[in-house]
Amino acid sequence: MNSFIVRLEDFYRMTKDDRNRMDINKSHYVIPKYQREYAWDDTMILDLINDIEDKDKFLGIIILDAVDDHYEIIDGQQRITTCYMILVALYNAYLTSPREQERIKSIIQPYGDNILVNDSIGEYLTIRENRIEITISEDLSIDIYCQREDFLRAYKCVEKAVNNFAEQNKLRNFYRKLRDCKFLILVNDDHGSTKPVEQMFLDINEKSKLLDPADIFKGHCFENFDDEYADDLKELWVELKKCSISFKKFGIKNLSEYIYDYLLITDNNKITEKLKINGKHYLYGYDMDATENLLKQMIAYGESVVCLYENIDKNEYYFEDLCLDAKNYKATKDHKILKAMFKDILSLDAQYCKLPVMYMVSVLSANSALVNEMQFDTFKRIITNLYVYAVLFALSSNKKSKQVIDYTIRNALNGDGDVLINTLKKAKELRESRIDEFTLPSKCSNFEMLACIYSIMDNYVSSDNWITRKYDRDDDVNLEHFVMPDNDSYVVNWIRENEERTIIPIPIRKTLAKEYKKYTVNYLLIDEKLNRLLRNYDIVEKIKLIKDWFRVVNDYSCLPKHIRIFIEYIEKMDLYQELVEMKSEDEPDKEIFGRKYFEFLDEFFSEQNQSSLLVVLKKGFETTFHN
């Protein structure tokens, strides 16, 4: 092990002298693929820049591993990358100073090429005339962790700060301070072993809690592996990181969360977010084979879920990889409904509600016997029950508590007996356990969430455990701003019941209209054509048009349940009936009916009235599941 303190300029130049004991055979630094992707946000970047501006700064410990003709950066890649971008920004700030640019270029490219190479993004700096540009490929086979936007955002932050120094005539002073910042370099030059550097990485970061749990987890993986298998481990870690990046679309923020959620659903909820059980790291006591198997299982889990997500956007996909019998039902619309349910589950903002479905997908993907045995009707029923469970889970107040994570589906899939029948039974029990606990939100204008709730309420068939229609924008369904219309003029158009159908505008105060449009009770899910027909008409006219659309005579049963509940509730309001009566008046006083309409709005959106309507909607939801 070799250690020394080096100035930032000498570090990037790879200056080799008695003080800076760099290997003369090394020509650049590499951030290998298995290392953490660039993750600093703007606050962290600006904190570093401001610290440097205050004084030349000690920038901490950098751990390097001597490999072939270069050094691999084991710890410190965030700081090294950020400082490198600062140098690029300084180069560009000296646009009209070729001598200064030449000096900075000698730090960025001391040997003709970029001194800092990042294997996970490929070439990322391009010199055009007298500017250096961040040019990361949009090809995901090159930018394997999708870092392009993060790099562009980070450089924009750095450039703005550096340009600010230039405007204040502080650029030269800042540049000098940056060059004089110091690193403590620790180099593993024992070419026979990676153990010293990995052990040092763990000792420094785990005890001082400098790194996130994923980096500590990786350190324990390397600690568990013998040196001759280290390259195999690096390849596994790259694949695991790819899975975590793909899971960002499901709400997983980073690799630490990915590992944590996987261990929660596959093992138990005793594990902490630091990936420890009873004070010891999760990997304590693991040998090479156990570590390798765990990583492979994590990868297979992620790849199976990502594969499903990609497949559900394909018209020709029919779930045959999860249920072979599904191919016999290609002529039905059931596959489209199943795809919509899967997509909804994976997009819900409550992470733990997704775990049973994700686990089931991973099990089926790895078990061809279960796939062959699964009947399509059973598959539909299981997914429908898990869909209802997930939606209700997402509406619960304890959705972020790991104490409510379900393990019954996992246990049924791994249990004895008739696995599929037991899984269906547990899925039903899971759905039933959530019916009484959920609460409709008082404020919700989100199409996706309301489409989930009202798809279940209107279209769930209890005897079949199936939803016959899933409301979706692709299905020409829109969000109707029912009581308070959605228009920039904040006007309700009162329709006179005369031959000319005279329109009398009722202006609504902007602040009031914006407040009303936050509430759940303002929204219906209706056909897009009907939505256009209703426009920003008054509530009496809208209800009349809705009844005409559904051909209502006396019986409201032809209406979708949630629409029926809204209309029946509103029609029982005395103020609504007064509005109906005013419709037939020959020459209603504009001031009077305008005031009356405001009274109706005030009453409808009152806290008491909203609570009452939400209770009725909840009861309507609950009766959906009665046989």
Residue pairs with C-beta under 8 A, 6 or more apart in sequence:
1 186
1 187
1 188
1 189
1 190
1 196
1 197
1 200
2 21
2 185
2 186
2 187
2 189
3 184
3 185
3 186
3 187
4 19
4 20
4 21
4 184
4 185
5 19
5 182
5 183
5 184
5 185
6 15
6 19
6 20
6 182
6 183
6 185
7 179
7 180
7 181
7 182
8 59
8 83
8 178
8 179
8 180
8 181
8 182
8 183
9 15
9 107
9 179
9 180
10 20
11 20
11 62
11 183
11 185
12 83
12 84
12 87
12 107
12 108
12 110
12 115
12 116
13 106
13 107
13 110
13 115
14 22
14 26
14 27
14 28
14 110
14 111
14 115
15 22
16 22
16 23
16 24
21 187
23 66
23 71
23 189
25 69
26 66
26 69
26 70
26 71
27 69
27 70
27 111
28 69
28 70
28 71
28 111
28 113
28 114
28 115
28 116
28 117
29 64
29 70
29 71
29 72
29 73
29 80
29 115
29 116
29 117
30 67
30 70
30 71
30 72
30 73
30 117
30 118
30 119
31 72
31 73
31 77
31 80
31 81
31 116
31 117
31 118
31 119
31 120
32 72
32 73
32 119
32 234
33 119
33 120
33 144
33 234
33 238
33 241
34 218
34 233
34 234
34 235
34 237
34 238
34 241
35 73
35 74
35 77
35 120
36 77
36 78
36 214
36 215
36 255
37 120
37 145
37 147
37 150
37 241
37 245
38 77
38 78
38 81
38 147
38 150
38 151
38 154
39 78
39 150
39 254
40 78
40 81
40 82
40 154
42 153
42 154
42 157
44 78
45 82
45 154
45 157
45 158
45 161
46 157
46 161
48 59
48 79
48 82
48 83
49 86
49 158
49 161
49 162
51 57
52 174
52 177
52 178
52 181
53 165
53 170
53 174
53 177
55 177
56 176
56 177
56 178
56 180
56 181
56 182
57 177
57 181
57 182
58 181
58 182
58 183
58 184
59 79
59 83
59 181
59 182
59 183
60 76
60 79
60 183
60 184
61 75
61 76
61 183
61 184
61 185
61 186
61 204
62 73
62 75
62 76
62 79
62 80
62 183
62 184
62 185
62 186
63 73
63 74
63 75
63 76
63 186
63 187
63 188
63 197
63 200
63 201
63 204
64 71
64 72
64 73
64 74
64 185
64 186
64 187
64 188
64 197
65 71
65 72
65 74
65 187
65 188
65 194
65 197
66 187
66 188
66 189
66 191
70 117
71 187
73 80
74 188
74 197
74 198
74 201
75 201
75 204
75 205
75 211
76 183
80 116
81 116
81 118
82 154
82 158
83 178
83 181
84 108
84 116
85 134
85 154
85 155
85 158
86 158
86 162
86 178
87 104
87 107
87 108
87 178
88 108
88 125
88 132
88 134
88 155
88 158
89 155
89 158
89 159
89 161
89 162
89 163
90 104
90 162
90 171
90 175
90 178
91 101
91 104
91 105
91 108
91 131
91 132
92 131
92 132
92 159
93 159
93 162
93 163
93 165
93 166
93 171
94 100
94 101
94 104
94 171
95 101
95 130
95 131
98 130
101 130
104 175
105 127
107 115
107 179
108 114
108 115
108 125
108 132
109 115
114 123
114 125
118 124
120 143
120 144
120 145
120 147
121 136
121 137
121 142
121 143
121 144
121 145
121 147
121 148
121 151
122 136
122 137
122 142
122 143
123 135
123 137
124 134
124 135
124 136
124 151
125 132
125 133
125 134
125 135
126 132
126 133
126 135
127 133
134 151
134 152
134 155
136 142
136 143
136 147
136 148
136 151
136 152
137 143
137 148
138 148
140 146
144 238
144 242
145 241
145 242
145 245
146 245
146 248
162 171
162 174
165 171
165 174
186 197
186 200
188 194
188 196
188 197
188 200
190 196
192 227
193 227
194 222
194 227
194 230
195 223
195 227
198 219
198 222
198 223
199 223
201 219
202 216
202 219
202 220
202 223
204 210
205 211
205 215
205 216
205 219
206 216
206 219
212 254
212 256
213 256
213 259
213 260
213 273
213 274
213 275
214 244
214 254
214 255
214 256
214 258
214 259
216 274
216 275
216 281
217 256
217 259
217 275
217 281
217 282
217 283
218 237
220 281
220 283
220 284
220 286
221 233
221 237
221 283
221 291
221 295
222 230
222 233
224 283
224 286
224 287
224 288
224 290
224 291
225 232
225 233
225 288
225 291
225 292
226 288
229 288
232 292
233 291
233 292
233 295
236 292
236 295
236 296
236 299
237 295
239 299
240 255
240 258
240 295
240 298
240 299
240 302
241 255
243 258
243 298
243 299
243 301
243 302
243 303
243 306
244 252
244 254
244 255
244 257
244 258
244 259
244 302
246 302
246 306
247 258
247 302
247 305
247 306
249 309
249 346
250 305
250 309
250 346
250 347
250 351
250 354
251 347
251 348
251 349
251 351
251 354
252 258
252 261
252 351
256 273
256 275
257 351
258 298
258 302
259 275
259 298
260 271
260 273
260 275
261 351
261 352
261 355
262 298
262 301
262 302
263 271
263 275
263 282
264 271
264 352
264 355
264 402
264 405
265 355
265 356
265 358
265 359
265 405
265 407
265 410
266 297
266 301
266 359
266 410
268 407
269 402
269 403
269 405
270 277
270 278
271 277
271 282
275 281
275 282
275 283
276 282
283 291
283 294
286 294
300 362
300 365
300 366
301 358
301 359
301 362
304 361
304 362
304 365
304 366
305 346
305 358
305 361
305 362
307 321
307 365
308 322
308 342
308 361
309 342
309 343
309 346
311 317
311 321
312 339
312 342
312 343
313 339
317 335
317 339
318 326
318 327
318 329
318 330
318 335
319 326
319 335
319 338
319 379
320 326
320 327
321 364
321 365
321 371
322 361
322 364
322 365
322 371
322 374
322 379
323 364
323 371
323 374
323 375
323 376
323 379
324 371
324 372
324 374
325 374
325 375
325 376
325 379
326 335
326 376
326 379
328 376
329 335
329 376
334 376
334 380
336 470
337 467
337 468
337 469
337 470
338 380
338 383
340 470
340 472
341 383
341 384
341 387
341 467
341 470
342 357
342 383
344 387
344 390
344 391
344 448
344 451
344 452
344 470
345 353
345 354
345 357
345 386
345 387
345 390
346 354
346 357
347 448
348 354
348 390
348 391
348 393
348 394
348 452
349 394
350 390
350 393
350 394
350 396
350 399
350 400
351 400
352 393
352 399
352 400
352 401
352 402
352 404
352 405
353 389
353 390
353 391
353 393
353 394
353 399
354 390
355 405
355 406
356 386
356 389
356 390
356 406
356 409
356 410
356 427
356 430
357 383
357 386
357 390
359 409
359 410
359 413
360 382
360 386
360 409
360 413
360 423
363 370
363 413
363 414
364 370
364 371
364 374
370 413
370 419
370 420
373 420
374 420
375 420
378 420
378 421
378 424
380 465
380 466
381 424
381 427
381 428
381 464
381 465
381 466
382 420
382 423
382 424
382 427
384 460
384 465
384 466
384 467
385 424
385 427
385 428
385 430
385 431
385 465
386 409
386 427
386 430
386 431
387 456
387 467
388 431
388 434
388 456
388 460
389 406
389 427
389 430
389 431
389 433
389 434
391 452
391 453
391 456
392 431
392 434
392 435
392 437
392 438
393 399
393 404
393 434
394 449
395 438
395 439
395 440
395 441
395 453
396 404
396 434
396 437
396 438
396 439
397 439
398 404
406 430
408 426
408 429
408 430
409 423
409 426
409 427
409 430
411 426
412 419
412 422
412 423
412 425
412 426
413 419
413 423
415 422
428 465
431 625
432 625
435 622
435 625
436 622
438 618
439 618
440 453
440 520
440 614
440 617
440 618
440 621
441 449
441 520
442 519
442 520
442 610
442 611
442 614
443 518
443 519
443 520
444 450
444 520
444 523
445 479
445 517
445 518
445 519
445 520
445 522
445 523
447 473
447 479
450 479
450 520
450 523
450 525
451 470
451 471
451 472
451 477
451 525
453 562
453 621
454 471
454 525
454 560
454 562
455 467
455 469
455 470
455 471
455 525
456 467
456 621
456 624
457 561
457 562
457 617
457 620
457 621
457 624
458 469
458 471
458 560
458 561
458 562
459 467
459 468
459 469
459 470
460 466
460 467
460 624
460 625
461 467
461 468
462 624
462 625
462 626
462 627
463 627
469 475
471 477
471 525
476 527
476 528
476 529
477 525
477 526
477 527
477 528
478 525
478 526
478 527
478 528
478 531
479 523
479 524
479 525
479 531
480 523
480 524
480 525
480 526
480 530
480 531
480 534
481 517
481 522
481 523
482 522
482 523
482 524
482 539
482 542
482 566
483 516
483 521
483 522
483 539
483 601
483 604
483 605
484 492
484 508
484 513
484 516
484 517
484 522
484 601
484 605
485 491
485 492
485 535
485 536
485 537
486 517
486 536
487 536
489 507
490 507
490 508
490 509
490 510
490 513
491 505
491 506
491 507
491 508
491 536
492 505
492 506
492 508
492 536
492 537
492 538
492 597
493 503
493 504
493 505
493 506
493 535
493 536
493 537
493 538
494 503
494 504
494 505
494 506
494 538
494 541
494 593
494 597
495 501
495 502
495 503
495 537
495 538
495 540
495 541
495 583
496 502
496 503
496 504
496 583
496 588
497 583
497 584
498 586
504 590
504 593
506 538
506 593
506 594
506 597
508 601
512 601
515 605
516 522
516 601
516 605
519 605
519 610
520 610
520 614
521 566
521 604
521 605
521 610
521 613
521 614
522 605
524 562
524 563
524 566
525 560
525 562
526 534
526 546
526 563
527 549
530 545
530 546
530 549
533 545
533 549
534 542
534 545
534 546
537 545
538 579
538 597
539 570
539 576
539 579
539 600
540 576
540 579
540 580
540 583
543 567
543 570
543 571
546 552
546 559
546 563
546 567
547 567
550 558
550 559
551 558
552 558
552 559
556 564
556 567
556 568
557 564
559 567
561 620
561 624
562 617
562 620
565 613
565 616
565 617
565 620
566 613
569 612
569 613
569 616
570 576
570 604
571 577
573 600
573 603
573 604
575 596
575 599
575 600
575 603
576 600
578 596
578 600
579 593
579 596
579 597
579 600
582 588
582 592
582 593
582 596
603 609
